Amino acid sequence: MFQALQALLAPALMERLVLVVNHVLSSEPAATERLTPHAGRVLRLELEGWPRLLPAPPRLVFRITPAALVEWCAGDDVPADADLVVRVDASNPAALALKALAGETPALAIDGDAQFAADIDWLSKNLRWDIAADLERLFGPVVAHEVARLGSLLARGLRAAVQAASPAARAADGPGTRP
């Protein structure tokens, strides 16, 4: 039952994630300028150290479109080879998600086409989602400011909780199981 639910939710989540990424890409002309020459190229994201207790994430393979956006390669559409492979340590998915929400770039290992890698690296370091600006367009400046402030407080609280729990999790693993 759980696997059936995951099979339904994972593609829906990936499609929404791609919409957000494309929204961020399309709002920044420098991003689309950097991706335009890479139309048709394939990027594979590998989450290393993913906890076995969590459901496995879907294949994270993306193709750059002629419009300099990304499309998720799902199911039978997954190419055998990728032009670029990006590896990220995902041994603590909660901390990784909080870093992403805070705008921090995790440590990445990038292998493949040098120019494609340089452009993806630039995007990972310079491209940020201006959530407050999107909220302002929807709700006006006063509501957007308050929602952004509350979101920031929540993110800080979650980050502190994850940081506090991290030493406890390492201690529970026992000595010598983690560097």
C-alpha positions as CSV (number, residue, x, y, z in Angstrom):
1,M,0.0,0.0,0.0
2,F,2.8,2.4,1.0
3,Q,4.6,1.7,-2.3
4,A,1.5,2.4,-4.3
5,L,1.0,5.7,-2.5
6,Q,4.6,6.6,-3.2
7,A,4.2,5.6,-6.9
8,L,1.4,8.2,-7.1
9,L,2.9,11.0,-5.0
10,A,6.5,10.9,-6.3
11,P,5.7,11.9,-9.9
12,A,3.3,14.6,-8.7
13,L,5.9,16.0,-6.4
14,M,8.5,16.0,-9.1
15,E,6.2,17.7,-11.6
16,R,5.6,20.5,-9.0
17,L,9.3,20.8,-8.2
18,V,10.0,21.2,-12.0
19,L,7.4,23.9,-12.1
20,V,9.1,25.8,-9.3
21,V,12.5,25.4,-10.8
22,N,11.3,26.6,-14.2
23,H,9.6,29.6,-12.5
24,V,12.9,30.6,-10.8
25,L,14.8,30.0,-14.1
26,S,12.4,32.0,-16.2
27,S,12.5,34.9,-13.7
28,E,16.2,35.4,-14.2
29,P,17.4,36.2,-17.8
30,A,21.0,35.3,-16.9
31,A,19.9,31.8,-16.0
32,T,18.1,31.2,-19.3
33,E,21.1,32.7,-21.2
34,R,23.4,30.2,-19.5
35,L,21.1,27.2,-20.2
36,T,20.2,28.1,-23.9
37,P,23.4,26.5,-25.3
38,H,22.8,23.3,-23.4
39,A,19.4,22.6,-24.9
40,G,18.9,18.8,-25.2
41,R,21.6,18.0,-22.7
42,V,20.8,15.7,-19.8
43,L,21.7,16.2,-16.1
44,R,21.4,13.5,-13.5
45,L,21.3,14.4,-9.8
46,E,22.5,11.6,-7.4
47,L,21.6,11.7,-3.7
48,E,24.4,9.9,-2.0
49,G,23.9,8.3,1.4
50,W,20.1,8.5,1.3
51,P,18.8,6.9,4.5
52,R,17.5,3.4,3.9
53,L,14.5,4.0,6.3
54,L,13.1,6.6,3.9
55,P,11.4,5.7,0.7
56,A,13.8,5.9,-2.3
57,P,13.5,9.1,-4.2
58,P,12.5,8.9,-7.9
59,R,15.2,9.1,-10.6
60,L,16.4,12.7,-10.7
61,V,17.2,13.0,-14.4
62,F,16.5,16.3,-16.2
63,R,16.8,17.5,-19.8
64,I,17.3,21.1,-20.8
65,T,14.6,22.3,-23.1
66,P,15.1,24.6,-26.1
67,A,13.4,27.3,-24.0
68,A,16.3,27.0,-21.4
69,L,14.0,25.3,-18.9
70,V,14.2,21.8,-17.4
71,E,12.0,18.8,-17.9
72,W,12.0,15.7,-15.7
73,C,12.8,12.5,-17.6
74,A,10.4,10.0,-16.0
75,G,9.7,6.4,-16.7
76,D,10.8,5.1,-20.1
77,D,12.0,8.6,-21.0
78,V,15.2,8.3,-18.9
79,P,18.3,8.5,-21.1
80,A,21.0,5.9,-20.5
81,D,23.8,8.4,-20.3
82,A,23.9,11.9,-18.8
83,D,26.0,14.8,-20.0
84,L,26.5,15.9,-16.4
85,V,26.2,14.1,-13.1
86,V,25.8,16.1,-9.9
87,R,26.3,14.3,-6.6
88,V,25.1,15.7,-3.3
89,D,25.4,14.2,0.2
90,A,21.8,13.4,1.3
91,S,22.6,11.4,4.4
92,N,20.6,14.0,6.4
93,P,17.7,14.9,4.1
94,A,16.1,17.3,6.6
95,A,19.3,19.3,7.0
96,L,19.7,19.3,3.2
97,A,16.2,20.7,2.7
98,L,16.7,23.4,5.3
99,K,19.9,24.5,3.7
100,A,18.1,24.7,0.4
101,L,15.3,26.7,1.9
102,A,17.8,29.0,3.5
103,G,19.4,29.6,0.2
104,E,22.6,27.8,1.1
105,T,24.3,25.7,-1.6
106,P,25.3,22.2,-0.4
107,A,28.6,20.7,-1.3
108,L,28.3,19.3,-4.8
109,A,30.5,16.9,-6.8
110,I,30.1,17.6,-10.5
111,D,31.3,15.3,-13.3
112,G,30.8,15.7,-17.0
113,D,30.9,18.3,-19.7
114,A,33.0,21.2,-18.4
115,Q,31.0,24.1,-19.8
116,F,27.7,22.5,-18.8
117,A,29.2,21.9,-15.3
118,A,30.4,25.5,-15.0
119,D,26.9,26.9,-15.9
120,I,25.1,24.5,-13.5
121,D,27.6,25.4,-10.8
122,W,26.9,29.2,-11.5
123,L,23.2,28.6,-11.3
124,S,23.5,26.6,-8.0
125,K,25.5,29.5,-6.4
126,N,23.6,32.5,-7.8
127,L,20.0,31.6,-8.5
128,R,17.5,32.1,-5.6
129,W,13.8,32.0,-5.5
130,D,12.4,35.4,-4.3
131,I,9.4,34.0,-2.5
132,A,8.6,37.4,-0.9
133,A,8.2,38.9,-4.4
134,D,5.9,36.1,-5.5
135,L,3.8,36.5,-2.3
136,E,3.6,40.2,-2.8
137,R,2.2,39.8,-6.3
138,L,-0.5,37.5,-4.9
139,F,-1.4,39.1,-1.6
140,G,0.1,42.7,-1.6
141,P,3.1,44.0,0.3
142,V,1.8,44.0,3.9
143,V,0.6,40.3,3.9
144,A,3.7,39.2,1.9
145,H,6.0,40.8,4.4
146,E,4.3,39.1,7.4
147,V,4.2,35.7,5.7
148,A,7.8,36.0,4.7
149,R,8.8,37.0,8.2
150,L,6.9,34.1,9.7
151,G,8.4,31.7,7.2
152,S,11.8,32.9,8.1
153,L,11.2,32.4,11.8
154,L,9.9,28.9,11.1
155,A,12.9,28.1,8.9
156,R,15.3,29.3,11.6
157,G,13.4,27.2,14.3
158,L,13.5,24.1,12.1
159,R,17.2,24.6,11.3
160,A,18.0,24.9,15.0
161,A,16.0,21.7,15.7
162,V,17.8,19.8,13.0
163,Q,21.2,21.0,14.2
164,A,20.3,20.1,17.8
165,A,19.1,16.6,16.7
166,S,22.2,15.9,14.6
167,P,24.6,15.2,17.4
168,A,22.0,13.1,19.1
169,A,21.5,11.0,16.0
170,R,25.3,10.6,15.6
171,A,25.5,9.5,19.2
172,A,22.7,7.0,18.7
173,D,24.6,5.4,15.8
174,G,27.4,4.5,18.2
175,P,31.1,5.2,18.1
176,G,32.9,4.8,14.9
177,T,29.9,4.7,12.5
178,R,30.3,8.2,11.2
179,P,33.3,10.4,10.6
